């Protein structure tokens, strides 16, 4: 299980593992995926330096391995591929049984999980069900708190999050039925 309490900042480590599980790539190929709106461009905002810092971190953890490729018509490039340890990390992330119900994390991590699973032609039902369950449980918890009668801004803030979770739950239902590349 991934411990989200230690990750305040969203990091693309597992997404990169997923991209490399699909095929070995060099940095600019990976970066292109994060920039294309029909891919992950609407989900992540990643700079060159951030990407290469992540690649270095993943190499240090031995989740990926880089191999320099020389071509007569281009400068040498490092092509990265997934290691067995990286595949294990990817599998744990994809099928996390208790994903965060945070609206921000749903927008980034859940969409990233769906993207990677679809890219790898893996079933998404378990991913969708886990996210739906996490959001539903959070909504139930907050609805119970709402009945305790928080005064003023506390109540307004609580209602706001509950309404957001209701919208997310409706949207997640749409994710179950809309295949990749198709819109309604």
trRosetta pair geometry for C-beta under 8 A, 3 or more apart (Angstrom, degrees):
i j d omega theta_ij theta_ji phi_ij phi_ji
1 92 7.4 -144 -80 -172 17 108
1 96 6.9 93 -142 -145 64 80
1 97 6.8 -59 -106 37 101 96
1 98 6.7 18 -148 36 120 105
2 7 8.0 -12 161 -1 107 137
2 92 6.4 133 -47 136 92 107
2 93 6.1 56 -49 -101 141 70
2 96 5.5 -45 21 -112 111 124
3 6 5.2 46 112 8 107 107
3 7 7.6 138 102 -6 64 93
4 7 5.5 -71 -152 45 51 104
4 100 5.0 179 -175 -60 171 116
4 105 7.4 26 -153 -125 141 157
7 10 7.4 73 154 -97 111 33
7 11 6.6 -106 -152 9 119 105
10 104 7.4 -132 -47 143 132 106
10 105 7.0 -179 -94 -105 113 70
10 108 5.1 8 -156 113 156 159
10 109 7.0 -137 -137 -53 112 92
11 54 7.0 161 -176 -111 98 114
12 15 4.5 -58 -168 45 81 119
12 16 5.6 85 130 -28 93 97
12 34 7.3 -4 -137 -101 163 132
12 44 5.8 46 -86 -127 128 149
12 46 6.1 -18 -12 -88 155 138
12 50 8.0 80 22 141 121 111
12 51 7.9 -31 70 -106 138 67
12 54 6.0 -22 69 -122 92 165
12 112 7.5 -153 -132 -132 76 150
13 16 6.0 -64 -157 34 26 109
13 17 6.6 27 149 -19 64 104
13 54 5.9 -154 -88 -159 66 108
13 57 7.0 -76 -104 98 113 122
13 58 6.1 163 -146 -77 90 105
13 63 7.8 50 180 83 105 159
14 17 5.3 -45 -149 32 40 117
14 18 6.5 45 150 -21 65 101
14 89 6.7 -135 -108 139 88 97
14 90 6.1 145 -156 -113 82 60
14 93 3.9 -145 -145 170 148 173
14 94 7.7 -171 171 -49 123 64
14 112 7.4 103 89 132 98 129
14 116 7.7 -78 137 -39 85 169
15 18 5.6 -53 -155 34 34 114
15 19 6.5 35 148 -19 66 102
15 40 6.9 96 -176 -119 141 158
15 44 7.3 -164 80 -49 171 148
15 112 4.7 -74 -89 -167 114 124
15 115 7.5 22 -137 78 103 121
15 116 6.2 -143 -131 -60 59 124
16 19 5.5 -48 -146 34 36 112
16 20 6.3 30 155 -13 65 107
16 30 6.2 29 -130 -155 92 135
16 51 7.9 147 -96 -148 133 80
16 54 5.9 150 -17 134 159 129
16 55 7.1 -137 -179 -81 153 70
16 58 6.5 -121 99 -49 132 159
16 64 7.7 -58 131 -48 108 148
17 20 5.9 -62 -149 43 30 107
17 21 6.3 38 149 -28 65 103
17 58 7.1 -170 -69 -139 87 137
17 63 6.2 -57 -99 155 116 121
17 64 7.1 -141 -103 -59 72 105
17 82 6.1 86 -158 -113 73 112
17 86 5.1 -163 -134 178 110 99
17 87 7.6 179 178 -85 112 32
17 89 6.0 -121 -120 90 169 106
17 90 4.2 -152 129 -77 125 106
17 93 7.4 113 61 32 136 143
18 21 5.4 -47 -146 27 33 115
18 22 6.9 36 152 -21 61 98
18 90 5.7 149 -71 -145 66 119
18 94 7.3 120 -91 -74 117 109
18 112 7.8 155 29 165 151 88
18 115 7.7 109 119 99 149 84
18 116 3.2 -42 -173 -140 157 126
18 117 8.0 -58 -144 -43 135 43
18 119 6.6 100 155 64 106 131
18 120 6.7 -104 -162 -33 89 122
19 22 5.8 -51 -161 27 35 113
19 23 7.9 -50 163 49 61 66
19 25 6.4 -40 140 15 106 144
19 30 5.8 113 117 -123 153 88
19 33 5.9 176 -120 54 138 170
19 116 7.3 -87 -48 -113 57 94
19 119 7.3 -28 -102 133 54 163
20 23 7.4 -96 -151 79 34 31
20 24 6.4 31 -153 -109 80 43
20 25 6.3 -118 -98 23 70 95
20 30 7.9 -10 -59 -92 85 118
20 64 5.9 -22 151 -115 176 119
20 80 5.7 -66 -113 115 131 98
20 81 5.9 158 -178 -143 109 31
20 82 4.5 144 118 -50 109 90
20 86 7.2 -26 86 143 131 145
21 82 5.1 29 -79 -27 63 160
21 86 7.9 -161 -67 124 91 104
21 87 6.5 114 -105 -109 112 81
21 90 5.8 142 -47 172 140 173
21 116 7.7 65 48 -170 124 104
21 120 5.9 -6 110 -96 118 127
22 119 5.1 -56 -81 147 139 112
22 120 5.9 -120 -82 -81 84 74
24 79 5.1 56 151 162 113 106
24 80 6.3 -174 -156 85 78 39
24 81 4.0 -34 -100 -81 107 92
24 82 7.9 -135 -86 1 72 69
25 29 4.0 -130 -164 86 110 128
25 30 5.1 132 114 -51 136 84
25 79 6.7 -163 114 -150 11 75
25 80 6.2 -20 67 53 62 86
26 29 5.4 95 55 8 66 105
26 30 7.4 -133 101 -4 33 92
26 69 7.7 -101 -72 33 122 120
26 77 4.4 -16 -122 165 151 123
26 78 6.1 129 -130 76 89 49
26 79 5.1 -59 -67 -93 80 61
26 80 7.1 128 -105 4 33 80
27 30 5.7 -60 -151 37 34 110
27 31 6.1 32 156 -20 70 108
27 48 7.6 67 155 -150 125 79
27 51 5.9 122 -159 127 98 125
27 52 6.0 9 -129 -82 144 85
27 55 6.4 -72 -96 -37 100 159
27 77 7.8 -143 21 -162 85 98
27 78 7.1 45 -21 66 99 93
27 80 7.7 77 -60 -7 63 120
28 31 5.4 -49 -140 38 35 114
28 32 6.3 46 155 -28 64 100
28 77 8.0 -73 16 -138 107 129
29 32 5.7 -49 -153 26 30 116
29 33 7.2 34 149 -20 59 99
30 33 5.8 -53 -163 27 37 112
30 34 6.9 25 147 -10 67 106
30 51 6.2 152 103 -161 118 129
30 55 7.8 148 50 -72 164 118
30 80 7.7 1 -42 44 136 127
31 34 5.7 -61 -154 41 39 109
31 35 6.3 29 151 -17 71 112
31 46 6.9 -142 -130 102 74 111
31 48 6.4 3 -110 -99 150 65
31 51 5.3 -70 -82 -56 95 170
32 35 5.7 -65 -145 40 32 108
32 36 6.2 34 160 -28 70 106
33 36 6.3 -50 -139 26 27 108
33 39 4.8 -113 -161 143 65 149
33 40 5.6 41 145 22 80 111
34 39 7.5 -80 -64 105 18 114
34 40 5.0 -41 -113 87 48 115
34 41 6.6 109 154 -83 36 56
34 44 5.0 -61 -150 85 100 123
34 46 4.4 -29 159 40 154 124
34 51 7.2 -160 22 -85 153 121
35 41 5.1 26 162 -99 23 106
35 46 7.9 -106 -58 57 73 88
36 39 4.1 56 79 19 108 109
36 40 7.3 63 61 37 75 56
36 41 4.9 -149 82 -28 24 123
37 41 4.1 -75 -77 76 40 129
37 42 5.3 61 -150 -41 74 95
38 41 7.4 27 19 26 37 114
38 181 7.9 41 -175 -111 111 73
39 115 7.2 91 -174 -157 62 132
40 43 4.7 -69 -162 48 71 115
40 44 5.1 10 151 21 109 107
40 112 6.9 45 -125 -107 119 82
40 115 6.1 94 -79 173 93 172
41 44 7.5 -69 -114 57 19 70
43 107 7.3 -179 -136 149 77 73
43 108 5.8 127 -178 -129 89 60
43 111 5.0 -155 -112 103 130 132
43 112 6.1 155 157 -65 148 82
43 115 7.3 -116 -4 -25 163 148
44 108 6.9 91 -78 -144 72 101
44 112 7.5 64 -46 -86 112 117
46 50 5.1 -132 -160 86 75 128
46 51 5.5 84 156 -60 118 91
47 50 4.6 98 52 6 78 103
47 51 7.0 -140 93 -6 41 86
48 51 5.9 -60 -153 35 29 111
48 52 6.4 16 158 -10 66 109
49 52 6.0 -58 -143 42 31 105
49 53 6.2 36 155 -22 65 107
50 53 5.7 -57 -149 35 30 113
50 54 6.5 30 153 -19 65 105
51 54 5.8 -58 -154 35 31 110
51 55 6.4 30 151 -19 67 105
52 55 5.4 -45 -142 35 38 115
52 56 6.4 42 155 -21 64 102
53 56 5.8 -53 -150 35 31 112
53 57 6.4 32 150 -20 64 106
54 57 5.5 -54 -147 37 33 112
54 58 6.2 31 155 -18 67 106
55 58 5.8 -55 -144 39 30 109
55 59 6.3 32 154 -20 64 106
55 64 7.0 -73 -152 77 70 146
55 66 7.2 67 169 -67 113 127
55 80 6.2 -118 -145 -74 112 155
56 59 5.7 -54 -149 36 30 112
56 60 6.3 32 153 -20 64 106
57 60 5.7 -54 -149 35 30 112
57 61 6.5 23 153 -12 64 107
58 61 5.8 -57 -147 41 32 108
58 63 4.7 -83 -167 66 83 109
58 64 4.5 34 131 16 115 112
58 80 7.9 60 94 -166 129 140
58 86 7.0 54 -175 -110 107 120
59 62 7.3 30 179 -81 36 34
59 63 7.7 -95 -71 48 21 68
59 64 5.6 -60 -78 76 62 87
59 65 6.8 102 -127 -109 85 34
59 66 5.9 -29 -100 -8 133 106
59 80 7.7 -103 -72 -125 101 114
61 85 7.6 -150 137 123 85 129
62 65 7.6 16 -150 -69 60 85
62 83 5.9 -48 159 51 71 166
62 85 5.6 45 111 55 91 148
62 86 7.8 -136 125 -43 50 90
63 82 7.3 -36 158 -146 68 69
63 83 5.9 -156 -169 42 22 105
63 85 5.5 -105 -102 104 58 95
63 86 3.4 108 -179 -90 72 89
63 89 5.6 -28 -129 22 127 146
64 80 4.9 16 169 -176 129 110
64 81 6.6 159 -158 80 81 30
64 82 5.9 -49 -106 -103 75 40
64 83 6.2 -159 -96 -7 19 90
64 86 5.4 77 -60 -82 60 156
65 80 7.0 157 79 -149 34 64
65 81 5.9 -21 59 61 83 81
65 83 5.6 91 -21 -62 100 103
66 78 4.2 8 -176 178 119 118
66 79 7.0 147 -153 72 65 33
66 80 4.9 -33 -94 -92 75 76
67 78 6.8 145 67 -154 27 67
67 79 5.5 -27 64 61 84 86
67 80 7.9 159 17 -88 67 30
67 81 7.4 3 5 6 109 106
68 76 5.2 11 -174 174 105 121
68 77 7.2 157 -150 84 59 30
68 78 5.4 -39 -90 -94 61 71
68 79 7.9 143 -111 14 13 73
69 76 6.7 162 77 -157 42 70
69 77 5.4 -19 58 66 94 81
69 78 7.4 150 11 -108 77 19
69 79 5.2 38 -16 -10 124 114
70 76 4.9 -31 -95 -101 71 92
71 74 4.5 22 76 45 121 92
71 76 7.6 157 18 -99 67 43
71 77 7.5 7 3 11 110 102
74 77 7.0 -4 123 -25 121 110
82 86 4.3 -141 -159 93 81 130
82 87 5.5 94 151 -58 125 81
82 90 7.2 -21 -143 -20 139 142
83 86 4.6 101 49 4 71 103
83 87 7.2 -128 97 -6 40 85
84 87 5.5 -49 -147 32 35 114
84 88 6.6 39 152 -21 64 101
85 88 5.6 -50 -152 32 34 114
85 89 6.6 35 149 -17 64 103
86 89 5.6 -52 -149 36 36 112
86 90 6.3 39 151 -22 66 105
87 90 5.5 -52 -147 35 32 115
87 91 6.4 35 154 -20 65 104
88 91 5.8 -52 -148 34 30 111
88 92 6.6 31 153 -18 63 105
89 92 5.8 -56 -151 36 32 112
89 93 6.3 28 154 -17 66 108
90 93 5.8 -59 -149 38 30 109
90 94 6.1 30 157 -22 67 108
90 116 7.7 -140 -164 164 105 144
91 94 5.9 -52 -141 34 28 111
91 95 6.4 -15 172 20 63 109
92 95 7.0 -85 -146 56 19 79
92 96 6.8 55 154 -77 61 72
93 96 6.0 -11 -156 -42 32 106
93 113 7.3 -150 140 -101 84 98
94 113 5.8 141 -135 -148 57 94
94 116 6.5 -120 -100 97 105 123
94 117 5.9 128 -154 -75 117 97
94 122 7.1 10 177 101 148 159
94 127 6.5 -65 173 -87 71 119
95 126 5.8 1 -130 121 95 130
95 127 6.8 -93 -101 -77 53 77
95 130 7.5 136 -166 -22 51 154
96 99 5.0 99 98 -71 121 79
96 113 7.8 -101 22 -101 105 144
96 130 6.5 154 91 143 65 153
97 130 5.6 -136 -150 -127 34 126
98 130 7.1 -112 -70 -172 21 106
98 134 6.1 124 -162 -93 55 115
99 105 7.2 -175 167 135 94 120
99 106 7.9 105 132 -94 122 68
99 109 6.6 -178 -160 115 119 128
99 110 6.6 106 151 -80 156 89
99 113 7.7 -83 -98 -23 148 157
99 130 5.6 96 1 129 103 106
99 131 5.2 -21 59 -94 139 72
99 134 5.1 -127 69 -5 72 163
100 105 4.0 10 85 94 126 161
100 106 7.5 -128 96 -49 80 67
100 109 6.8 76 43 47 106 150
100 134 6.9 116 124 162 8 147
101 105 7.7 68 74 66 11 117
101 106 7.0 10 -162 -54 36 113
101 134 4.5 -160 -66 141 90 93
101 135 4.7 152 -137 -92 101 51
101 137 7.2 -140 -59 66 147 84
101 138 3.7 -175 110 -18 165 150
101 139 7.9 -142 -175 -28 143 70
101 165 7.0 18 171 -118 114 113
102 105 4.0 73 70 13 104 108
102 106 6.7 -168 88 -13 51 81
103 106 5.7 -52 -148 32 30 113
103 107 6.5 30 154 -20 63 106
103 161 7.6 -137 -30 -140 122 77
103 164 5.2 -39 -87 155 139 134
103 165 7.5 -110 -75 -72 95 63
103 168 6.4 -139 -117 -64 80 139
104 107 5.8 -56 -152 34 30 111
104 108 6.5 3 159 2 66 110
105 108 6.1 -66 -139 50 32 94
105 109 4.7 -7 -178 16 77 121
105 110 7.2 88 133 -17 66 88
106 109 7.0 -47 -94 54 16 85
106 110 4.6 -2 -157 6 55 134
106 111 7.8 78 149 -20 51 83
106 131 6.5 115 -126 -166 93 119
106 135 6.8 48 -90 -78 141 123
106 168 5.6 24 130 -149 167 134
107 110 7.3 40 -19 42 10 99
107 111 6.3 -7 175 -7 36 124
108 111 6.4 -71 -148 41 12 105
108 112 6.2 10 158 -18 57 115
109 112 5.5 -57 -145 38 29 113
109 113 6.3 33 156 -22 65 102
110 113 5.6 -49 -149 32 32 112
110 114 6.5 32 153 -16 64 103
110 127 7.6 143 -150 161 74 100
110 131 4.9 78 -120 -119 125 151
110 172 7.9 -61 171 -105 150 100
111 114 5.7 -53 -149 37 33 112
111 115 6.2 36 152 -22 65 106
112 115 5.5 -52 -145 35 32 114
112 116 6.3 27 158 -15 66 107
113 116 6.1 -59 -146 40 28 106
113 117 6.1 25 158 -17 65 111
113 127 5.0 -176 139 -160 125 134
113 131 7.8 175 59 -52 144 129
114 117 5.9 -58 -143 40 27 109
114 118 6.1 22 160 -15 64 111
114 124 5.8 47 -128 -139 75 135
114 127 6.5 173 -78 116 64 141
114 128 7.6 61 -92 -70 105 86
114 175 6.4 -91 -104 -167 152 122
115 118 6.1 -64 -150 40 24 107
115 119 6.1 27 153 -23 63 110
115 180 8.0 113 -121 -117 52 120
116 119 5.5 -53 -145 35 31 116
116 120 6.3 14 160 -5 65 110
117 120 6.1 -68 -147 47 27 100
117 122 4.3 -94 -158 71 78 105
117 123 7.3 -55 177 85 121 25
117 124 4.9 129 111 -89 143 85
117 127 5.8 -133 -35 -13 159 155
118 121 7.3 30 -172 -79 34 33
118 122 7.6 -89 -57 47 22 69
118 124 6.6 -1 -60 -57 81 128
118 180 4.3 127 -177 -57 148 142
123 126 6.7 74 108 6 103 94
124 127 5.0 -60 -162 44 65 116
124 128 5.6 64 141 -24 89 104
124 175 7.8 -112 141 150 136 98
124 176 7.9 -166 105 -118 108 52
125 128 5.9 -58 -145 40 28 109
125 129 6.0 28 157 -20 66 111
125 176 7.4 60 -115 -137 67 93
126 129 5.7 -53 -140 38 29 112
126 130 6.3 30 159 -20 63 106
127 130 6.1 -56 -150 34 26 109
127 131 6.6 20 155 -13 62 108
128 131 6.0 -61 -150 39 30 107
128 132 6.1 30 155 -21 66 111
128 172 6.3 146 -163 -178 88 95
128 175 5.7 -176 -118 105 117 111
128 176 5.1 131 167 -85 160 84
129 132 5.7 -55 -143 38 29 113
129 133 6.2 32 157 -21 64 107
130 133 5.8 -54 -148 35 28 112
130 134 6.4 28 155 -19 63 106
131 134 5.8 -54 -148 35 32 111
131 135 6.3 25 157 -13 66 108
131 172 6.0 -163 106 -127 110 133
132 135 6.0 -60 -148 41 28 106
132 136 6.0 27 155 -20 65 111
132 169 6.6 89 -144 -133 80 76
132 172 4.9 166 -88 136 89 148
132 173 7.8 87 -112 -63 128 62
133 136 5.8 -57 -142 38 27 111
133 137 6.2 27 159 -18 64 107
134 137 6.0 -56 -147 37 26 109
134 138 6.4 25 154 -17 61 108
135 138 5.7 -56 -147 38 32 111
135 139 6.3 34 153 -21 66 106
135 165 5.4 173 -176 -155 93 93
135 168 5.3 -132 -150 106 150 123
135 169 5.5 -172 117 -74 128 84
135 172 6.8 174 36 -24 150 151
136 139 5.6 -53 -148 35 31 112
136 140 6.4 32 153 -19 64 105
136 169 6.3 91 -77 -108 79 127
137 140 5.6 -52 -148 36 32 113
137 141 6.3 35 153 -21 65 106
138 141 5.6 -52 -147 36 32 114
138 142 6.3 26 156 -13 65 108
138 165 6.0 -148 95 -120 104 145
139 142 5.9 -59 -145 42 29 107
139 143 6.1 33 154 -24 65 108
139 162 6.1 101 -144 -140 80 71
139 165 4.1 -176 -82 126 102 141
139 166 6.7 114 -130 -62 140 64
139 169 6.9 -29 -29 -40 155 135
140 143 5.6 -54 -144 34 29 113
140 144 6.6 32 154 -20 62 103
141 144 5.9 -55 -156 32 29 111
141 145 6.7 28 148 -17 63 105
142 145 5.4 -50 -149 36 38 114
142 146 6.4 51 148 -32 65 99
142 158 5.9 179 -173 -164 102 90
142 161 6.0 -123 -149 99 161 114
142 162 5.2 -161 113 -79 126 91
142 165 7.1 141 39 9 142 152
143 146 5.3 -43 -151 23 35 121
143 147 7.3 38 151 -21 59 96
143 162 6.1 107 -74 -126 75 129
144 147 6.1 -51 -162 25 36 111
144 148 7.6 41 143 -25 60 99
145 148 5.6 -49 -166 18 45 118
145 150 7.2 21 152 -29 91 120
145 158 6.2 -133 103 -144 113 139
146 150 7.4 -69 -127 15 42 104
146 155 7.2 92 -141 -141 75 79
146 158 5.5 173 -90 135 85 131
146 159 6.9 95 -121 -75 125 70
146 162 6.6 4 -57 -51 141 152
149 155 7.6 -25 -168 -86 36 122
150 154 3.7 -111 164 112 125 117
150 155 4.5 174 85 -64 92 73
150 158 6.0 114 42 -6 146 143
151 154 6.2 58 64 39 48 113
151 155 6.5 -80 161 -17 7 112
152 155 6.5 137 68 21 22 97
152 156 7.2 -49 149 0 45 104
153 156 5.3 -55 -146 40 40 113
153 157 5.9 41 156 -22 72 105
154 157 5.9 -55 -147 36 27 109
154 158 6.3 27 154 -18 62 109
155 158 5.6 -56 -146 38 30 113
155 159 6.2 31 156 -19 65 106
156 159 5.8 -55 -147 37 30 111
156 160 6.4 36 152 -25 63 105
157 160 5.6 -51 -151 30 31 116
157 161 6.7 27 154 -15 64 103
158 161 6.0 -56 -152 36 31 106
158 162 6.4 32 151 -19 65 108
159 162 5.5 -55 -147 38 33 114
159 163 6.3 33 155 -19 67 105
160 163 5.9 -56 -150 36 28 109
160 164 6.5 30 151 -20 63 106
161 164 5.5 -51 -148 35 35 115
161 165 6.3 35 153 -19 66 104
162 165 5.8 -55 -149 37 31 111
162 166 6.5 35 150 -22 64 103
163 166 5.5 -49 -148 32 34 114
163 167 6.6 34 153 -17 64 103
164 167 5.8 -57 -154 37 33 110
164 168 6.3 33 149 -20 67 106
165 168 5.4 -50 -143 36 35 114
165 169 6.3 40 155 -22 65 102
166 169 5.8 -52 -149 33 30 112
166 170 6.7 29 152 -16 62 103
167 170 5.8 -54 -152 36 34 110
167 171 6.2 33 151 -18 66 109
168 171 5.5 -57 -146 40 32 113
168 172 6.2 39 153 -26 67 102
169 172 5.6 -45 -144 30 31 114
169 173 7.0 39 152 -22 59 97
170 173 5.8 -49 -161 27 35 115
170 174 7.1 35 143 -18 62 102
171 174 5.4 -51 -159 31 41 116
171 175 6.7 46 144 -24 68 99
172 175 5.3 -46 -152 28 41 117
172 176 7.0 49 149 -26 63 96
173 176 5.8 -48 -161 22 37 116
173 177 7.2 7 154 0 64 108
174 177 6.3 -76 -154 46 35 95
174 178 5.6 11 164 -8 77 120
174 184 7.1 -109 -153 9 113 142
175 178 6.5 -60 -119 43 26 97
178 182 5.6 -154 -172 87 80 98
178 183 7.1 27 -161 -120 131 27
178 184 6.0 -95 -99 -32 123 104
179 182 4.8 55 66 16 82 126
